[in-house]
Amino acid sequence: MSETDSQAPPPLGPELASGKWRVRVIDGDRNITEEKISGKEVWGLLNRRVMVDFNRRGQVIKDSGGLFGSWLGSLSNDLNILPINYTDWRTVPNYRKEMAWKVIQEEETGKEPNRAELFIASRTRSDGSLLSNEARIIVDKLSQVMTENIQDEASNTESRPYDAFEQVFGSEPTGRVRCVGRGVTPSKYLLDQESVMSSNAEILELKTRLKGLEDKLEIVTDALFVLVKSKTEGRY
């Protein structure tokens, strides 16, 4: 192998090399343009960089995320959610299946499932049965804790400090968060959860206020109906 060959970037697979993503590119003068680029073409960018989009958990998203994954794929084929190097679905690690199911669930419902829902869904067959007796025991525990948490929220009692998944499985390993994919740190996940809890509390407060206004409106409507009826009857 020549010195030139040894310094060349690793070749992309045909599936990745043919893909292009619409991304924003910034040059040295901070001029931003929108271009369609493939993972292979990233290696040829001179004094220009692709702007990568992240979600609130620090994970890459949108077309820039696809391009980033394609570029990383030139270094390793095992960095996608479901790599093509598995010949049997049964040999794909469970965490990869959970990540794929999470994406599907979010696309289908528009709501990102929590970790307890993700665990339950990934261990439930299409006919509703569970994969094993051990899975059934854990799913029962998760379902019970989720129900208790919902009841706590409905009664406006003090919220529990952890989500259902952590209540059942215990604290997170140092520097890791289970069931949320790569790149999420405990601090980022905690901030995200606090934001969600704050939003849920605001929604609950608004619903309570709305219910109160509806009740008052119903009382006023009934009173007006009685008043109009009495005046109408008094004319005859």
C-alpha positions as CSV (number, residue, x, y, z in Angstrom):
1,M,0.0,0.0,0.0
2,S,1.4,3.4,-1.0
3,E,1.7,6.3,1.4
4,T,-1.1,8.1,-0.5
5,D,-3.4,5.2,-0.1
6,S,-2.7,4.9,3.6
7,Q,-3.7,8.6,4.1
8,A,-6.9,8.4,2.1
9,P,-10.2,8.3,3.9
10,P,-11.8,4.8,4.4
11,P,-14.2,4.0,1.5
12,L,-17.9,4.3,2.0
13,G,-20.3,1.5,1.4
14,P,-22.5,1.8,-1.8
15,E,-25.6,2.4,0.3
16,L,-24.1,5.4,2.0
17,A,-22.1,6.8,-0.9
18,S,-25.2,7.3,-3.0
19,G,-27.1,9.3,-0.4
20,K,-27.1,13.1,-0.2
21,W,-28.5,15.4,2.5
22,R,-29.6,19.0,2.4
23,V,-27.5,20.8,5.0
24,R,-26.1,24.2,5.9
25,V,-22.4,24.8,5.2
26,I,-20.4,27.6,6.7
27,D,-17.1,28.9,5.4
28,G,-14.2,30.8,6.9
29,D,-16.0,34.2,6.4
30,R,-19.0,32.8,8.2
31,N,-21.1,32.8,5.0
32,I,-23.8,30.1,5.2
33,T,-25.2,28.2,2.2
34,E,-27.6,25.4,1.9
35,E,-26.2,22.4,-0.2
36,K,-26.9,18.8,-0.9
37,I,-23.8,16.8,0.2
38,S,-23.0,13.1,0.5
39,G,-21.0,11.5,3.3
40,K,-18.1,11.0,0.8
41,E,-18.1,14.7,-0.2
42,V,-17.5,15.8,3.4
43,W,-13.9,14.7,3.0
44,G,-13.4,17.2,0.2
45,L,-14.7,20.3,2.0
46,L,-11.8,22.9,2.2
47,N,-12.1,25.7,4.8
48,R,-15.8,24.9,5.1
49,R,-17.8,23.0,7.7
50,V,-21.2,21.4,7.8
51,M,-23.5,22.8,10.5
52,V,-24.9,20.0,12.6
53,D,-28.3,20.2,14.2
54,F,-28.9,18.8,17.7
55,N,-32.0,18.2,19.8
56,R,-32.4,19.2,23.4
57,R,-30.5,16.0,24.5
58,G,-27.5,16.8,22.4
59,Q,-28.2,14.2,19.7
60,V,-27.8,14.9,16.0
61,I,-31.0,15.3,14.1
62,K,-32.5,16.3,10.7
63,D,-30.5,15.9,7.4
64,S,-27.3,17.0,9.1
65,G,-27.7,14.0,11.4
66,G,-28.1,11.7,8.5
67,L,-25.0,13.2,6.9
68,F,-23.1,12.9,10.1
69,G,-24.1,9.3,10.5
70,S,-23.0,8.6,6.9
71,W,-19.7,10.2,7.4
72,L,-19.2,8.2,10.6
73,G,-20.2,5.2,8.7
74,S,-17.0,5.6,6.6
75,L,-15.1,4.9,9.8
76,S,-17.3,2.1,11.2
77,N,-20.4,0.4,9.8
78,D,-21.7,-0.1,13.4
79,L,-22.8,3.4,14.1
80,N,-26.4,3.4,12.7
81,I,-29.5,2.3,14.6
82,L,-29.8,-0.9,12.6
83,P,-26.5,-1.7,10.8
84,I,-26.6,-3.8,7.6
85,N,-23.9,-6.2,8.9
86,Y,-26.4,-8.3,10.8
87,T,-27.8,-11.3,8.9
88,D,-30.2,-12.4,11.5
89,W,-32.7,-10.2,13.4
90,R,-32.2,-12.3,16.5
91,T,-28.5,-11.3,16.7
92,V,-29.2,-7.5,16.7
93,P,-28.6,-6.2,20.3
94,N,-31.7,-5.3,22.2
95,Y,-30.6,-1.7,22.7
96,R,-30.5,-1.2,19.0
97,K,-34.0,-2.6,18.6
98,E,-35.2,-0.3,21.4
99,M,-33.7,2.7,19.6
100,A,-35.4,1.8,16.4
101,W,-38.7,1.2,18.1
102,K,-38.4,4.6,19.8
103,V,-38.1,6.3,16.4
104,I,-41.1,4.4,15.1
105,Q,-43.2,5.3,18.1
106,E,-42.3,9.0,17.9
107,E,-43.2,9.1,14.2
108,E,-46.5,7.2,14.7
109,T,-47.8,9.2,17.6
110,G,-45.9,12.4,17.5
111,K,-45.1,11.9,21.2
112,E,-41.8,10.6,22.4
113,P,-42.3,7.6,24.6
114,N,-40.7,7.6,28.0
115,R,-38.2,4.9,29.0
116,A,-40.8,2.7,30.8
117,E,-43.1,2.7,27.8
118,L,-40.1,1.9,25.6
119,F,-39.1,-1.0,27.7
120,I,-42.6,-2.5,27.7
121,A,-43.1,-2.1,24.0
122,S,-39.7,-3.7,23.1
123,R,-40.6,-6.8,25.1
124,T,-44.2,-7.2,24.0
125,R,-45.1,-9.4,21.0
126,S,-47.6,-8.3,18.4
127,D,-50.2,-10.6,20.0
128,G,-49.8,-8.8,23.4
129,S,-47.8,-11.5,25.1
130,L,-44.5,-10.9,26.7
131,L,-41.1,-12.4,25.7
132,S,-40.4,-14.1,29.0
133,N,-41.7,-14.5,32.5
134,E,-38.9,-12.2,33.7
135,A,-40.1,-9.5,31.3
136,R,-43.7,-10.0,32.6
137,I,-42.5,-9.4,36.2
138,I,-40.7,-6.2,35.3
139,V,-43.5,-5.0,33.1
140,D,-46.0,-5.5,35.9
141,K,-43.8,-3.4,38.2
142,L,-43.3,-0.7,35.6
143,S,-47.1,-0.6,35.0
144,Q,-47.9,-0.3,38.7
145,V,-45.4,2.5,39.2
146,M,-46.6,4.4,36.2
147,T,-50.2,4.1,37.4
148,E,-49.2,5.4,40.9
149,N,-47.4,8.3,39.3
150,I,-50.4,9.2,37.2
151,Q,-52.6,9.1,40.4
152,D,-50.1,11.3,42.2
153,E,-50.2,13.9,39.4
154,A,-54.0,13.8,39.3
155,S,-54.3,14.4,43.0
156,N,-51.7,17.2,42.9
157,T,-49.5,15.5,45.4
158,E,-45.7,16.0,45.5
159,S,-44.2,14.5,42.3
160,R,-41.9,11.5,42.6
161,P,-38.2,12.3,42.2
162,Y,-37.5,9.7,39.5
163,D,-39.4,8.4,36.5
164,A,-40.9,4.9,36.5
165,F,-37.9,3.3,34.8
166,E,-35.5,4.5,37.4
167,Q,-37.8,3.7,40.2
168,V,-37.8,0.0,39.1
169,F,-34.3,-0.4,37.8
170,G,-32.4,1.9,40.2
171,S,-30.1,4.9,39.6
172,E,-28.2,5.4,36.3
173,P,-24.7,4.1,35.9
174,T,-22.1,6.8,36.0
175,G,-22.0,8.9,32.8
176,R,-24.8,6.8,31.1
177,V,-28.5,7.0,30.6
178,R,-30.2,3.8,29.6
179,C,-32.8,3.5,26.8
180,V,-32.1,6.9,25.2
181,G,-29.4,6.1,22.7
182,R,-25.9,7.4,22.3
183,G,-24.6,10.7,23.4
184,V,-27.0,11.5,26.2
185,T,-25.4,12.3,29.6
186,P,-27.3,12.2,32.9
187,S,-27.1,15.9,33.3
188,K,-28.7,16.5,29.9
189,Y,-31.4,13.9,30.5
190,L,-32.2,15.4,33.9
191,L,-32.6,18.9,32.5
192,D,-34.8,17.5,29.8
193,Q,-37.0,15.7,32.3
194,E,-37.3,18.8,34.5
195,S,-38.4,20.8,31.5
196,V,-41.0,18.2,30.6
197,M,-42.3,18.1,34.3
198,S,-42.5,21.9,34.3
199,S,-44.5,21.9,31.1
200,N,-46.8,19.2,32.4
201,A,-47.4,21.2,35.6
202,E,-48.3,24.2,33.6
203,I,-50.6,22.2,31.4
204,L,-52.3,20.7,34.5
205,E,-52.8,24.2,36.0
206,L,-54.3,25.5,32.7
207,K,-56.6,22.6,32.5
208,T,-57.7,23.2,36.1
209,R,-58.4,26.9,35.4
210,L,-60.2,26.0,32.2
211,K,-62.4,23.5,34.1
212,G,-63.2,26.2,36.6
213,L,-64.2,28.7,33.9
214,E,-66.4,26.1,32.2
215,D,-68.2,25.4,35.5
216,K,-68.8,29.1,36.1
217,L,-70.0,29.5,32.5
218,E,-72.5,26.7,33.0
219,I,-73.8,28.3,36.1
220,V,-74.3,31.7,34.4
221,T,-75.9,30.0,31.4
222,D,-78.4,28.1,33.6
223,A,-79.2,31.4,35.5
224,L,-79.8,33.2,32.2
225,F,-82.0,30.4,31.0
226,V,-84.2,30.6,34.1
227,L,-84.4,34.4,33.9
228,V,-85.4,34.4,30.3
229,K,-87.9,31.6,30.9
230,S,-89.5,33.5,33.8
231,K,-89.9,36.7,31.9
232,T,-91.3,34.9,28.9
233,E,-93.9,33.1,31.0
234,G,-94.8,36.4,32.8
235,R,-96.0,37.9,29.5
236,Y,-98.8,35.4,29.1
